[in-house]
């Protein structure tokens, strides 16, 4: 009802029918410094609200096993204990988000953004 008052559509009944038949997807990001248990917070949120957790670390580990274009850069960064290049992380995460968005699922990203470049890419 609040959005109805804000947008003031020409056909309010059609607007309400559309909003009720297509619920909005909830999108959350859990960020924090290293060691702050972001994964645990994400799991607690999922217990209360049904949503898909997208863990950046887990995505990167899966990417190594797939032997894709990015897997070598990820493996090298893991071996050297440095951050994975921003372009690689952003590309992998974007693909996963698009996949989840197609299914109209609520989602939560854990572990992204970690750098200023990643923040700006959002």
Contact map, one row per residue, 1 for C-alpha under 8 A:
11111000000000000000000000000000000000000000000000000000000000000000000000000000000000000000000000000000000000000000000000
11111100000000000000000000000000000000000000000000000000000000000000000000000000000000000000000000000000000000000000000000
11111110000000000000000000000000000000000000000000000000000000000000000000000000000000000000000000000000000000000000000000
11111111100100110000000000000000000000000000000000000000000000000000000000000000000000000000000000000000000000000000000000
11111111000000000000000000000000000000000000000000000000000000000000000000000000000000000000000000000000000000000000000000
01111111000000000000000000000000000000000000000000000000000000000000000000000000000000000000000000000000000000000000000000
00111111100000000000000000000000000000000000000000000000000000000000000000000000000000000000000000000000000000000000000000
00011111110100000000000000000000000000000000000000000000000000000000000000000000000000000000000000000000000000000000000000
00010011111100100000000000000000000000000000000000000000000000000000000000000000000000000000000000000000000000000000000000
00000001111100000000000000000000000000000000000000000000000000000000000000000000000000000000000000000000000000000000000000
00000000111111100000000000000000000000000000000000000000000000000000000000000000000000000000000000000000000000000000000000
00010001111111110000000000000000000000000000000000000000000000000000000000000000000000000000000000000000000000000000000000
00000000001111111000000000000000000000000000000000000000000000000000000000000000000000000000000000000000000000000000000000
00000000001111111100000000000000000000000000000000000000000000000000000000000000000000000000000000000000000000000000000000
00010000101111111110000000000000000000000000000000000000000000000000000000000000000000000000000000000000000000000000000000
00010000000111111111000000000000000000000000000000000000000000000000000000000000000000000000000000000000000000000000000000
00000000000011111111100000000000000000000000000000000000000000000000000000000000000000000000000000000000000000000000000000
00000000000001111111110000000000000000000000000000000000000000000000000000000000000000000000000000000000000000000000000000
00000000000000111111111100000000000000000000000000000000000000000000000000000000000000000000000000000000000000000000000000
00000000000000011111111000000000000000000000000000000000000000000000000000000000000000000000000000000000000000000000000000
00000000000000001111111000000000000000000000000000000000000000000000000000000000000000000000000000000000000000000000000000
00000000000000000111111100000000000000000000000000000000000000000000000000000000000000000000000000000000000000000000000000
00000000000000000011111110000000000000000000000000000000000000000000000000000000000000000000000000000000000000000000000000
00000000000000000010011111000000000000000000000000000000000000000000000000000000000000000000000000000000000000000000000000
00000000000000000000001111100000000000000000000000000000000000000000000000000000000000000000000000000001111000000000000000
00000000000000000000000111110000000000000000000000000000000000000000000000000000000000000000000000000000111000000000000000
00000000000000000000000011111000000000000000000000000000000000000000000000000000000000000000000000000000011100000000000000
00000000000000000000000001111100000000000000000000000000000000000000000000000000000000000000000000000000001110000000000000
00000000000000000000000000111110000000000000000000000000000000000000000000000000000000000000000000000000000111010000000000
00000000000000000000000000011111000001001100000000000000000000000000000000000000000000000000000000000000000111110000000000
00000000000000000000000000001111100001000000000000000000000000000000000000000000000000000000000000000000000001111100000000
00000000000000000000000000000111110101000000000000000000000000000000000000000000000000000000000000000000000000100000000000
00000000000000000000000000000011111100000000000000000000000000000000000000000000000000000000000000000000000000000000000000
00000000000000000000000000000001111110000000000000000000000000000000000000000000000000000000000000000000000000000000000000
00000000000000000000000000000000111111000000000000000000000000000000000000000000000000000000000000000000000000000000000000
00000000000000000000000000000001111111000000000000000000000000000000000000000000000000000000000000000000000000000000000000
00000000000000000000000000000000011111111000000000000000000000000000000000000000000000000000000000000000000000000000000000
00000000000000000000000000000111001111111100000000000000000000000000000000000000000000000000000000000000000001100000000000
00000000000000000000000000000000000011111110000000000010000000000000000000000000000000000000000000000000000001000000000000
00000000000000000000000000000000000011111111000000000000000000000000000000000000000000000000000000000000000000000000000000
00000000000000000000000000000100000011111111100000000000000000000000000000000000000000000000000000000000000000000000000000
00000000000000000000000000000100000001111111110000001000000000000000000000000000000000000000000000000000000101000000000000
00000000000000000000000000000000000000111111111000001000000000000000000000000000000000000000000000000000000000000000000000
00000000000000000000000000000000000000011111111100000000000000000000000000000000000000000000000000000000000000000000000000
00000000000000000000000000000000000000001111111110000000000000000000000000000000000000000000000000000000000000000000000000
00000000000000000000000000000000000000000111111111111000000000000000000000000000000000000000000000000000000000000000000000
00000000000000000000000000000000000000000011111111000000000000000000000000000000000000000000000000000000000000000000000000
00000000000000000000000000000000000000000001111111000000000000000000000000000000000000000000000000000000000000000000000000
00000000000000000000000000000000000000000000111111100000000000000000000000000000000000000000000000000000000000000000000000
00000000000000000000000000000000000000000000011111110000000000000000000000000000000000000000000000000000010000000000000000
00000000000000000000000000000000000000000000010011111000000000000000000000000000000000000000000000000000111100000000000000
00000000000000000000000000000000000000000000010001111100000000000000000000000000000000000000000000010000111100000000000000
00000000000000000000000000000000000000000110010000111110000000000000000000000000000000000000000000000000001111000000000000
00000000000000000000000000000000000000000000000000011111011000000000000000000000000000000000000100000000001111000000000000
00000000000000000000000000000000000000100000000000001111111000000000000000000000000000000000000000000000000011100000000000
00000000000000000000000000000000000000000000000000000111111100000000000000000000000000001000100000000000000011110000000000
00000000000000000000000000000000000000000000000000000011111110000000000000000000000000000000000000000000000000100000000000
00000000000000000000000000000000000000000000000000000111111111000000000000000000000000000000000000000000000000000000000000
00000000000000000000000000000000000000000000000000000111111111100000000000000000000000000001100000000000000000000000000000
00000000000000000000000000000000000000000000000000000001111111110000000001000000000000001001000000000000000000000000000000
00000000000000000000000000000000000000000000000000000000111111111000000000000000000000000000000000000000000000000000000000
00000000000000000000000000000000000000000000000000000000011111111100000000000000000000000000000000000000000000000000000000
00000000000000000000000000000000000000000000000000000000001111111111011000000000000000000000000000000000000000000000000000
00000000000000000000000000000000000000000000000000000000000111111111011101100000000000000000000000000000000000000000000000
00000000000000000000000000000000000000000000000000000000000011111110001000000000000000000000000000000000000000000000000000
00000000000000000000000000000000000000000000000000000000000001111111001000000000000000000000000000000000000000000000000000
00000000000000000000000000000000000000000000000000000000000000111111111100000000000000000000000000000000000000000000000000
00000000000000000000000000000000000000000000000000000000000000110111111100000000000000000000000000000000000000000000000000
00000000000000000000000000000000000000000000000000000000000000000011111100000000000000000000000000000000000000000000000000
00000000000000000000000000000000000000000000000000000000000000110011111111000000000000010000000000000000000000000000000000
00000000000000000000000000000000000000000000000000000000000000111111111111100000000000000000000000000000000000000000000000
00000000000000000000000000000000000000000000000000000000000000010011111111110000000000000000000000000000000000000000000000
00000000000000000000000000000000000000000000000000000000000000000000011111111000000110010000000000000000000000000000000000
00000000000000000000000000000000000000000000000000000000000100010000011111111100000110010000000000000000000000000000000000
00000000000000000000000000000000000000000000000000000000000000010000001111111110000000000000000000000000000000000000000000
00000000000000000000000000000000000000000000000000000000000000000000000111111111000000000000000000000000000000000000000000
00000000000000000000000000000000000000000000000000000000000000000000000011111111111110000000000000000000000000000000000000
00000000000000000000000000000000000000000000000000000000000000000000000001111111111100000000000000000000000000000000000000
00000000000000000000000000000000000000000000000000000000000000000000000000111111110000000000000000000000000000000000000000
00000000000000000000000000000000000000000000000000000000000000000000000000011111110000000000000000000000000000000000000000
00000000000000000000000000000000000000000000000000000000000000000000000000001111111000000000000000000000000000000000000000
00000000000000000000000000000000000000000000000000000000000000000000000000001111111100000000000000000000000000000000000000
00000000000000000000000000000000000000000000000000000000000000000000000000001100111110000000000000000000000000000000000000
00000000000000000000000000000000000000000000000000000000000000000000000011001100011111011000000000000000000000000000000000
00000000000000000000000000000000000000000000000000000000000000000000000011001000001111111000000000000000000000000000000000
00000000000000000000000000000000000000000000000000000000000000000000000000000000000111111100000000000000000000000010110000
00000000000000000000000000000000000000000000000000000000000000000000000000000000000011111110000000000000000000000000000000
00000000000000000000000000000000000000000000000000000000000000000000010011000000000111111111000000000000000000000000000000
00000000000000000000000000000000000000000000000000000001000100000000000000000000000111111111100000000000000000000000000000
00000000000000000000000000000000000000000000000000000000000000000000000000000000000001111111110000000000000000000000010010
00000000000000000000000000000000000000000000000000000000000000000000000000000000000000111111111000000000000000000000000000
00000000000000000000000000000000000000000000000000000000001100000000000000000000000000011111111100000000000000000000000000
00000000000000000000000000000000000000000000000000000001001000000000000000000000000000001111111110000000000000000000000000
00000000000000000000000000000000000000000000000000000000000000000000000000000000000000000111111111000000000000000000000000
00000000000000000000000000000000000000000000000000000000000000000000000000000000000000000011111111100000000000000000000000
00000000000000000000000000000000000000000000000000000100000000000000000000000000000000000001111111110000000000000000000000
00000000000000000000000000000000000000000000000000000000000000000000000000000000000000000000111111111000000000000000000000
00000000000000000000000000000000000000000000000000000000000000000000000000000000000000000000011111111100000000000000000000
00000000000000000000000000000000000000000000000000000000000000000000000000000000000000000000001111111110000000000000000000
00000000000000000000000000000000000000000000000000010000000000000000000000000000000000000000000111111111111000000000000000
00000000000000000000000000000000000000000000000000000000000000000000000000000000000000000000000011111111110000000000000000
00000000000000000000000000000000000000000000000000000000000000000000000000000000000000000000000001111111100000000000000000
00000000000000000000000000000000000000000000000000000000000000000000000000000000000000000000000000111111100000000000000000
00000000000000000000000010000000000000000000000000000000000000000000000000000000000000000000000000011111110000000000000000
00000000000000000000000011000000000000000000000000110000000000000000000000000000000000000000000000011111111000000000000000
00000000000000000000000011100000000000000000000001110000000000000000000000000000000000000000000000011001111100000000000000
00000000000000000000000011110000000000000000000000111100000000000000000000000000000000000000000000010000111110000000000000
00000000000000000000000000111100000000000100000000111100000000000000000000000000000000000000000000000000011111000000000000
00000000000000000000000000011100000000000000000000001111000000000000000000000000000000000000000000000000001111110000000000
00000000000000000000000000001110000001100100000000001111000000000000000000000000000000000000000000000000000111110000000000
00000000000000000000000000000111000001000000000000000011100000000000000000000000000000000000000000000000000011111100000000
00000000000000000000000000001110000000000000000000000001000000000000000000000000000000000000000000000000000011111100010000
00000000000000000000000000000010000000000000000000000000000000000000000000000000000000000000000000000000000000111111011000
00000000000000000000000000000010000000000000000000000000000000000000000000000000000000000000000000000000000000111111011000
00000000000000000000000000000000000000000000000000000000000000000000000000000000000001000000000000000000000000001111111000
00000000000000000000000000000000000000000000000000000000000000000000000000000000000000000000000000000000000000001111111100
00000000000000000000000000000000000000000000000000000000000000000000000000000000000001000000000000000000000000000011111110
00000000000000000000000000000000000000000000000000000000000000000000000000000000000001000100000000000000000000011111111111
00000000000000000000000000000000000000000000000000000000000000000000000000000000000000000000000000000000000000001111111111
00000000000000000000000000000000000000000000000000000000000000000000000000000000000000000000000000000000000000000001111111
00000000000000000000000000000000000000000000000000000000000000000000000000000000000000000100000000000000000000000000111111
00000000000000000000000000000000000000000000000000000000000000000000000000000000000000000000000000000000000000000000011111
